[in-house]
């Protein structure tokens, strides 16, 4: 896409965010009032409810509205917010959709997609920081929150290994492969060798199920036990294997499968 000239107008009469990420100029204030629509007043009310009412003061579509308002200064964003929820199924589904998919959604554009994506980036970093600040085993819910934000709505299966030191503090969160969890995606000897290189004494395997169900497969269980056996020989403990899905998570340790 060619660069737009510096003097190009930022908004047009419709006040929408175009597909190329450029927004359009707002309609004259008189026409907004004549139509009986008061988007500025609605936005102010939403902001006030958020500030005064806390986390649960807004419905999911209103959260999306407020985020989209950062990209499109003047336009009724409620229909677009509702259409995104209908398509992606939930607030989490909208925020974790691929930026290009969001940008291509009718009524969206690059700027609007970025406004939604930045919320996910901020939430992921906040959750990750909480995981790094305390022993993982002693702050299990913080770990699950982080993994759910980061992986539950992925459309591809990813395998990660969290390497821990003797105090169970996170050393490295390592993306080791994409695709079904078998020895083509994760090699038991390589996982343990990496642990020894890092000085890790324990690890947690994590992967997601794009289908939504977190129930482990036979391959999940088999690979986990091969890694656990290799670790036992070299003093590296496999604390758990966590499977993440839109419907929740499953701990293989809690199910007695390790």
Secondary structure, DSSP 8 states (H G I E B T S, - for coil): -----TTS-S--TT--B-TTS-B-----HHHHHHTT--HHHHHHHHHHHHHHH-TTSS-HHHHHHHHHHTT-SSS--HHHHHHHHHHHSSHHHHHTS-HHHHHHSTT--HHHHHHHHHHHHHHHHHHHHHHHTS-TGGGHHHHHHHHHHHHTT-SS-EEEEEEE-TT--EEEEEEEEESSSSTTT--HHHHHHHHHHHT-SEEEEEEE-TTS-----HHHHHHHHHHHHHHHHHT-EEEEEEEEETTEEEETTTTT--
